[in-house]
Amino acid sequence: MYRYDEFDYAVVKARVDQFRDQVARRLSGELTEDQFKPLRLMNGVYLQLHSYMLRIAIPYGTLSSTQLRMLAVIARDYDKGYGHFTTRQNLQFHWPALKDVPDILDKLASVEMHCIQTSGNCIRNVTADHFAGAAADEMADPRPYAEILRQWSSLHPEFSYLPRKFKIAVTGAERDRAAVQVHDIGLHLKKDAEGNLGFTVYVGGGLGRTPFVAKKIRDFLPEQDLLAYVTAILRVYNLEGRRDNKYKARIKILVHETGTAELTALVEKEFAHLKESELKLPESDIRAIETYFAPPVLPHRPEGDAVIARAIAEDAGFAAWARRNLQTHKNPDYASVTISLKGIGEVPGDMSAEQMDVVADLADEFAFSEIRVSHEQNLILPHVARADLKQVYDRLKAADLATANAGLISDMIACPGLDYCALANARSIPIAQGIAERFADQAVQEDIGDLKIKISGCINACGHHHVGHIGILGVEKKGAELYQVTLGGSGDENAALGDIIGRGFAEDEIVDAVDTIVKTYLAHRQDRHESFLSAYQRLGLAPFKEALYGSDAKVA
């Protein structure tokens, strides 16, 4: 894990001191809300429906146990006892008092955390695969490159006032678990024929009002050219991006309107001027950053298989959890554990202060003090000896954190929606809870198999509904909440936008609609091995439309 140096400490301390003065001037009336708004946004403070909201950066989703405990302290002392993990691997507190925010930032700084670049028209928190450094299928750990991008982009004067917010993701396995193709820049680690590391580069992905899957503009970019090439992309965007219309200001619109070939040519021209500049990364610097992410020394623990076999035979709950919530580790004596924050009937992504403390303790005892946040709003213990998994499960179960649903229908992404967000048109949380309760039975969920439902409460798509196998978008129509459904989306290496199935569903209809979609899949799948997404790709919309709309299917 990266550790702050003297420059990090100085920058974060200066920002805290500066914002403390700005908050004091706002509270005294010296600053109006309009004057204060750009200042608070630069420090991760939003004004939502009922209160201010504070968004905390968790670079590439990596947390220490000490940091998680501090988040628990803040949740307990300054909020309502919980925090909300987001699809950008960040954490949000929804109820802080403005007068307390400087003190919160000071506490965050004491454990090497901050809220810089979690809002505003800048380069946002760089995200990565939540199993990075542990997954057996990994080409290379993407986090050193994400850290290089973080250091380069933090308060970058040229890119602090972009046409719109800008998001970058990096993944290091052939299977994309970071959704890189729905980012402004997506970087997929590869090796060339000689075994050299580099990146496939995607540009112009994004969801929201106008969703696009990113376009590939480089098959292979050598790792030493990372900063020069990303700078070239940002410069083209900064110069050519729309500033007259915020809805057309994202780089995805520039790529769409300019065309992939021309945009690529502009980037390559800019890159030609930069590739031999000071932005060229020395190999020694790359390797030095890598040392911060060296995996822990993992003691040999061969007894794991016997322990797990006995636990599976004795505990059906553990058996289900082991089937769904474990990821294969590079070391056969270890596993990565997904801690689901999607208990049946709970708010997706929410976690209490007490639960944070439990996970921090487990990380210290069993996982080398390291925790990850996934973009699917769960937590991960990346390095757990298989011999210790039963103990970990028992402790998680006691804290209501052992739901065995990773990747199943109840493991939904959902934005806060109209319960919190001033931009939302409809509620997301009750819909997610209703769907989870409808499919609460473990055997039913496992029979359905892998299925990703993603729910957004407005067109801004914070719930990533466009790339859900089943996507749900809440809109407002004639004063009522209406839910539009898409099918067939995917956020992995085969990224695709879902197809709108037809007219929307009222709040009291949407859970039944999802039930109908699932039953149609079960009736039409070739066998239990054919996933929902595979079945949809084979069948298309027709049988689902027929099931939902009956004789109106052709005109729905």
C-alpha positions in Angstrom: 0.0 0.0 0.0 1.3 3.5 -0.9 2.5 5.6 2.1 2.4 9.4 2.1 5.7 11.2 1.7 6.5 14.7 2.9 4.8 16.2 -0.2 1.6 14.4 0.3 1.4 15.5 4.0 2.1 19.1 3.0 -0.5 19.2 0.3 -3.2 17.6 2.4 -2.5 19.7 5.5 -2.5 22.9 3.5 -5.8 22.0 1.9 -7.4 21.2 5.3 -6.2 24.6 6.7 -7.5 26.4 3.6 -10.9 24.8 3.8 -11.3 25.4 7.5 -11.0 29.2 6.8 -13.4 28.9 3.8 -16.0 27.1 6.0 -15.7 29.7 8.7 -16.3 32.5 6.2 -19.3 30.6 4.8 -20.8 30.1 8.3 -20.3 33.8 9.1 -22.0 34.9 6.0 -18.9 36.4 4.4 -19.3 33.9 1.6 -22.6 33.3 -0.2 -23.6 29.7 -1.1 -22.8 30.5 -4.8 -19.3 31.7 -3.8 -18.8 28.7 -1.5 -20.0 26.1 -4.0 -16.8 25.7 -6.1 -14.7 25.8 -2.9 -16.6 23.0 -1.2 -16.7 20.9 -4.4 -12.9 20.9 -4.5 -13.1 19.3 -1.1 -15.6 16.7 -1.8 -18.6 18.4 -0.2 -22.0 18.2 -1.9 -25.3 19.8 -1.0 -27.9 17.0 -1.2 -31.6 17.0 -0.4 -31.5 17.0 3.4 -27.9 17.9 4.3 -24.3 18.2 3.0 -22.6 15.0 1.8 -18.9 14.4 2.1 -17.2 12.0 -0.4 -13.9 10.5 0.6 -11.3 9.3 -1.8 -10.1 5.7 -1.6 -7.5 5.5 -4.4 -7.8 2.3 -6.5 -10.1 0.9 -3.7 -7.3 0.1 -1.3 -7.8 0.7 2.5 -5.7 -0.2 5.6 -7.4 -1.4 8.8 -6.3 1.9 10.4 -8.1 3.9 7.8 -11.3 1.8 8.0 -11.3 2.3 11.8 -11.0 6.1 11.3 -14.0 5.9 8.9 -15.9 4.2 11.7 -14.9 6.9 14.1 -16.2 9.6 11.7 -19.4 7.7 11.1 -20.0 7.4 14.8 -19.0 10.9 15.9 -20.0 13.1 13.0 -22.7 11.2 11.0 -25.5 8.8 11.8 -23.4 5.8 12.4 -22.8 4.5 8.9 -21.1 5.2 5.6 -22.0 4.4 2.0 -19.5 2.8 -0.4 -19.8 3.9 -4.0 -19.2 2.6 -7.5 -16.1 4.8 -7.7 -14.6 2.9 -4.7 -15.1 5.9 -2.6 -17.1 6.4 0.7 -19.8 8.9 1.3 -21.1 10.3 4.6 -24.6 11.7 4.0 -25.2 13.6 7.2 -22.2 15.7 8.3 -22.7 19.2 9.6 -20.7 21.8 7.6 -19.1 23.1 10.8 -17.6 19.7 11.4 -16.2 19.0 8.0 -12.8 20.7 8.6 -12.3 18.5 11.7 -13.3 15.4 9.7 -10.8 16.3 7.0 -8.2 16.7 9.8 -8.9 13.3 11.1 -8.8 11.8 7.6 -5.4 13.5 7.0 -4.1 11.8 10.2 -4.5 8.4 8.5 -3.4 9.5 5.0 -6.8 10.1 3.5 -8.5 13.1 2.0 -11.4 14.2 -0.2 -9.4 15.9 -3.0 -10.6 15.0 -6.6 -13.8 13.4 -5.5 -15.9 16.1 -7.2 -15.5 19.0 -9.7 -14.3 19.1 -13.3 -11.0 17.4 -12.6 -9.5 14.0 -12.9 -11.4 11.9 -10.3 -10.3 9.1 -8.1 -8.5 6.5 -10.2 -10.1 3.1 -9.8 -8.8 -0.5 -10.3 -9.6 -4.2 -10.0 -10.5 -4.9 -6.4 -8.7 -8.2 -6.5 -5.5 -6.5 -7.7 -2.3 -8.1 -6.5 -4.1 -11.2 -5.4 -6.1 -12.7 -8.3 -4.7 -15.8 -9.9 -5.7 -14.6 -13.4 -3.8 -11.3 -13.1 -1.2 -10.2 -15.7 0.2 -7.6 -13.4 -1.0 -5.5 -10.5 -2.6 -2.4 -11.9 -2.4 -0.4 -8.7 1.2 0.9 -9.2 0.1 2.5 -12.4 -3.1 3.9 -10.7 -0.8 5.4 -8.1 1.4 7.0 -10.7 -1.7 8.5 -12.3 -2.9 9.7 -8.9 0.4 11.4 -8.1 0.5 13.0 -11.6 -3.1 14.2 -11.6 -3.4 15.4 -8.0 -4.1 19.2 -8.3 -2.5 19.2 -11.8 -2.8 22.8 -12.8 -3.5 22.1 -16.5 -6.2 19.6 -15.7 -8.0 21.1 -12.7 -10.6 22.9 -14.7 -11.6 20.5 -17.5 -14.7 20.8 -19.5 -16.3 18.2 -17.3 -15.3 15.5 -14.7 -12.9 12.9 -16.0 -12.6 9.3 -14.9 -9.8 6.7 -15.4 -9.8 3.0 -14.6 -7.0 0.4 -14.8 -7.3 -3.4 -14.8 -4.6 -6.0 -14.9 -6.3 -9.3 -15.7 -7.8 -10.5 -19.0 -11.2 -10.5 -17.3 -12.1 -6.8 -16.7 -13.3 -6.3 -13.2 -12.8 -2.5 -13.3 -15.3 -1.6 -16.1 -12.5 0.2 -18.0 -14.6 0.5 -21.2 -17.1 2.7 -19.6 -14.5 5.3 -18.5 -13.2 8.4 -20.1 -9.9 6.6 -20.2 -9.7 2.9 -19.7 -6.3 1.1 -19.4 -6.1 -2.7 -19.8 -2.7 -4.1 -18.9 -1.2 -6.5 -21.5 2.1 -8.0 -22.5 3.5 -7.8 -26.0 5.1 -10.7 -27.9 8.4 -10.0 -26.1 6.8 -10.0 -22.7 6.9 -6.3 -22.1 4.2 -4.7 -20.1 1.9 -2.1 -21.6 -1.7 -1.0 -22.0 -4.5 -1.3 -24.4 -6.0 2.2 -24.3 -9.7 3.0 -24.5 -11.1 6.5 -24.7 -14.6 8.0 -24.6 -16.6 5.6 -22.5 -19.2 6.8 -20.1 -22.8 6.3 -19.0 -25.2 9.1 -17.9 -27.5 10.9 -20.3 -25.6 9.8 -23.4 -24.0 6.4 -22.8 -21.1 5.1 -24.9 -18.7 2.1 -24.8 -15.2 3.5 -25.1 -13.2 3.2 -28.4 -9.9 1.5 -28.6 -7.3 4.0 -29.8 -4.1 2.0 -29.0 -3.6 -1.8 -29.0 -0.4 -1.5 -27.0 1.2 1.4 -25.2 4.5 0.7 -23.5 4.3 1.3 -19.7 7.0 4.0 -19.8 4.8 6.1 -22.1 1.8 6.0 -19.8 1.9 9.6 -18.5 2.9 11.1 -21.9 0.0 9.4 -23.7 -2.6 10.2 -21.0 -1.4 13.8 -21.0 -1.8 13.9 -24.8 -5.4 12.6 -24.4 -6.2 15.2 -21.7 -4.7 18.0 -23.7 -6.8 17.2 -26.8 -9.9 17.1 -24.6 -9.0 20.3 -22.8 -8.6 22.1 -26.2 -11.4 20.5 -28.2 -14.0 19.5 -25.5 -17.3 21.4 -25.5 -17.6 24.1 -22.8 -20.8 25.6 -24.0 -23.1 22.8 -23.0 -22.4 20.6 -19.9 -24.4 17.8 -21.3 -22.0 17.6 -24.3 -18.8 18.4 -22.5 -17.6 14.9 -21.7 -14.8 13.4 -23.8 -17.3 10.7 -25.0 -19.1 13.4 -27.0 -15.9 14.7 -28.4 -15.0 11.1 -29.6 -18.4 10.6 -31.0 -18.5 14.0 -32.9 -14.9 13.9 -34.0 -14.8 10.2 -34.9 -12.4 7.7 -33.5 -9.8 7.9 -36.4 -9.5 11.7 -36.2 -9.4 11.7 -32.4 -6.7 9.1 -32.4 -4.7 11.1 -34.9 -5.0 14.2 -32.7 -3.8 12.3 -29.7 -0.9 10.6 -31.5 0.2 14.0 -32.8 0.2 15.5 -29.3 1.9 12.3 -28.0 4.7 12.7 -30.6 5.7 16.0 -28.9 5.6 14.4 -25.4 6.9 10.9 -25.6 10.6 11.8 -25.2 9.9 14.6 -22.6 10.2 14.5 -18.9 6.9 12.6 -18.8 8.6 9.5 -20.0 8.6 7.2 -17.0 12.0 5.8 -16.0 11.8 2.1 -15.3 13.5 2.7 -11.9 10.6 4.9 -10.9 8.0 2.4 -12.0 9.7 -0.4 -10.1 10.1 1.9 -7.0 6.3 2.5 -6.9 5.7 -1.2 -7.3 7.6 -1.9 -4.0 4.7 -0.1 -2.2 2.4 -2.8 -3.5 4.5 -5.8 -2.9 2.3 -8.6 -1.7 2.7 -9.7 1.9 4.8 -12.7 2.7 2.3 -15.5 2.8 3.2 -18.4 5.2 2.7 -21.9 3.9 -0.8 -23.1 5.2 -1.5 -26.4 3.5 -4.1 -27.5 6.1 -6.7 -25.2 4.4 -8.3 -27.9 2.2 -9.1 -30.2 5.1 -10.4 -27.3 7.2 -12.7 -26.1 4.4 -14.0 -29.6 3.6 -14.9 -30.2 7.2 -16.6 -26.8 7.5 -18.6 -27.4 4.3 -19.8 -30.7 5.6 -20.9 -29.3 9.0 -22.3 -25.8 8.0 -24.6 -25.2 5.0 -24.3 -21.5 5.5 -20.5 -21.6 5.2 -20.8 -23.9 2.2 -23.0 -21.4 0.3 -20.6 -18.5 1.3 -17.6 -20.5 0.1 -19.3 -21.1 -3.2 -20.1 -17.5 -3.9 -17.8 -15.2 -1.9 -14.3 -16.6 -2.5 -12.0 -15.6 -5.3 -9.1 -17.8 -6.4 -5.7 -16.4 -5.1 -2.3 -16.6 -6.7 -1.2 -18.6 -3.7 -3.2 -21.9 -3.5 -3.1 -21.8 0.3 -5.1 -18.5 0.3 -8.3 -16.9 -1.1 -9.7 -13.4 -1.5 -13.0 -12.9 0.5 -15.8 -10.8 -0.8 -17.8 -9.2 2.1 -21.2 -8.5 0.8 -22.8 -5.2 1.7 -26.0 -6.4 0.2 -27.8 -8.2 3.0 -31.4 -9.1 2.1 -33.5 -6.0 2.7 -30.5 -3.8 3.5 -29.3 -0.6 1.7 -26.7 -1.6 -1.0 -23.3 -0.3 -0.1 -24.1 0.9 3.4 -22.0 -0.2 6.4 -22.3 0.6 10.1 -19.5 1.9 12.2 -19.6 -1.3 14.2 -19.3 -3.4 11.1 -16.3 -1.3 9.9 -14.6 -2.0 13.2 -15.3 -5.7 12.8 -13.8 -5.8 9.3 -10.8 -3.8 10.5 -10.2 -6.3 13.2 -10.5 -9.2 10.8 -8.1 -7.5 8.4 -5.5 -7.2 11.2 -5.9 -10.8 12.4 -6.4 -12.7 9.1 -5.6 -10.4 6.1 -2.4 -8.5 6.7 -4.3 -5.3 7.6 -5.6 -4.7 4.1 -9.1 -4.1 2.7 -10.4 -3.4 -0.7 -13.5 -1.6 -1.9 -15.1 -2.9 -5.1 -16.9 -0.8 -7.7 -19.8 -3.1 -7.0 -20.1 -1.6 -3.5 -18.7 -4.5 -1.5 -15.5 -5.0 0.6 -12.8 -7.5 0.0 -10.1 -9.1 2.3 -7.6 -9.9 -0.4 -5.2 -12.3 1.3 -6.8 -14.8 3.7 -5.4 -18.2 4.4 -7.9 -20.9 3.4 -7.3 -22.5 6.8 -8.7 -19.4 8.5 -11.8 -19.0 6.3 -14.3 -20.6 8.8 -13.2 -18.3 11.6 -13.5 -15.3 9.3 -17.0 -16.5 8.2 -18.2 -17.0 11.8 -17.1 -13.5 12.7 -18.7 -12.0 9.6 -21.9 -13.9 10.3 -22.0 -12.5 13.9 -21.8 -9.0 12.4 -24.5 -9.6 9.7 -21.8 -9.5 7.0 -21.8 -13.1 5.7 -24.5 -12.9 3.0 -23.5 -15.5 0.4 -24.6 -13.6 -2.7 -21.6 -12.2 -4.5 -22.5 -12.0 -8.1 -26.1 -13.2 -7.5 -29.3 -11.4 -8.1 -29.4 -9.7 -4.7 -25.9 -8.4 -5.0 -27.2 -5.2 -6.7 -25.5 -1.9 -7.5 -27.8 0.9 -6.5 -27.3 4.7 -6.2 -28.7 6.6 -3.2 -31.5 7.9 -5.4 -34.2 10.2 -4.3 -33.8 9.3 -0.6 -30.7 11.5 -0.6 -29.7 13.0 -4.0 -30.9 16.4 -5.2 -30.5 15.2 -8.8 -32.5 12.1 -8.6 -36.0 11.6 -10.1 -36.9 8.4 -8.3 -35.9 6.2 -5.4 -33.4 3.4 -6.0 -33.0 2.0 -2.5 -36.6 0.6 -2.0 -36.5 -1.0 -5.4 -33.2 -2.8 -4.6 -34.6 -3.9 -1.2 -37.8 -5.2 -2.8 -36.0 -7.2 -5.5 -33.7 -8.7 -2.8 -36.6 -9.7 -0.7 -38.4 -11.2 -3.6 -35.4 -13.4 -4.4 -34.2 -13.9 -0.8 -34.1 -17.7 -0.9 -30.5 -18.9 -1.3 -31.4 -21.9 -3.4 -33.4 -19.8 -5.8 -30.6 -17.3 -6.2 -28.1 -20.0 -6.9 -30.4 -21.6 -9.4 -30.7 -18.3 -11.2 -26.9 -18.0 -11.2 -24.7 -15.0 -12.1 -27.0 -12.0 -12.7 -26.1 -8.3 -12.3 -28.9 -5.9 -11.6 -27.9 -2.2 -11.5 -30.3 0.6 -10.5 -30.0 4.4 -11.0 -32.4 7.0 -9.7 -31.8 9.4 -12.5 -30.3 9.7 -16.0 -26.8 10.5 -14.5 -26.5 6.7 -14.1 -24.5 6.5 -10.8 -25.9 3.0 -10.5 -24.4 2.0 -13.9 -27.8 0.7 -15.1 -26.8 0.9 -18.7 -24.4 -2.0 -18.2 -26.5 -4.2 -15.9 -27.6 -7.5 -17.2 -30.9 -6.1 -16.0 -30.7 -2.3 -15.8 -33.3 -0.2 -14.0 -33.6 3.6 -14.5 -35.9 5.6 -12.3 -37.5 8.6 -14.0 -40.3 11.0 -13.1 -43.4 11.1 -15.3 -46.4 13.3 -14.4 -45.3 13.5 -10.8 -44.9 9.7 -10.3 -41.9 7.5 -10.2 -41.5 5.3 -13.3 -38.8 2.7 -13.9 -37.4 1.9 -17.4 -35.8 -1.5 -17.9 -32.8 -2.5 -20.1 -31.5 -6.0 -20.8 -28.2 -7.3 -21.9 -25.8 -4.7 -20.7 -22.3 -5.7 -19.5 -19.4 -3.8 -17.9 -16.7 -6.4 -18.4 -14.2 -7.0 -21.2 -17.1 -7.5 -23.5 -18.7 -4.2 -22.6 -22.2 -3.5 -24.0 -25.1 -1.2 -23.3 -28.4 -2.7 -22.5 -31.4 -2.6 -24.8 -34.5 -0.7 -23.6 -37.2 -3.4 -23.4 -40.3 -1.1 -23.7 -42.5 1.2 -21.7 -41.6 1.8 -18.1 -43.2 0.3 -14.9 -44.7 2.0 -11.9 -43.1 1.7 -8.5 -45.6 -1.0 -7.5 -44.9 -2.9 -10.8 -41.1 -3.0 -11.1 -40.3 -5.9 -8.7 -43.0 -8.0 -10.5 -41.4 -7.0 -13.8 -38.0 -8.2 -12.7 -39.6 -11.4 -11.5 -41.2 -12.0 -14.9 -37.9 -11.4 -16.7 -36.1 -13.9 -14.4 -38.8 -16.5 -14.9 -38.7 -16.0 -18.6 -34.9 -16.6 -18.5 -35.3 -19.8 -16.5 -38.0 -21.1 -18.9 -35.8 -20.5 -22.0 -32.3 -21.2 -20.8 -30.7 -24.3 -22.5 -29.5 -25.6 -19.2 -28.3 -24.4 -15.7 -24.9 -23.6 -17.2 -26.3 -20.9 -19.5 -26.1 -17.6 -17.7 -28.8 -14.9 -18.0 -26.5 -12.8 -20.2 -25.7 -15.6 -22.5 -29.3 -16.6 -22.8 -30.3 -13.0 -23.6 -27.6 -12.7 -26.2 -29.0 -15.9 -27.8 -32.7 -15.1 -27.5 -32.8 -11.3 -27.9 -35.6 -9.1 -26.5 -38.6 -10.9 -28.0 -39.5 -13.5 -25.3 -39.0 -11.0 -22.5 -41.2 -8.4 -24.2 -43.9 -11.0 -24.8 -43.8 -12.1 -21.2 -43.9 -8.5 -19.9 -46.4 -6.9 -22.3 -48.4 -9.8 -23.8 -50.3 -8.7 -26.8 -48.9 -5.2 -26.5 -45.3 -6.5 -26.9 -45.0 -5.5 -30.6 -45.9 -1.9 -29.8 -44.5 -1.6 -26.3 
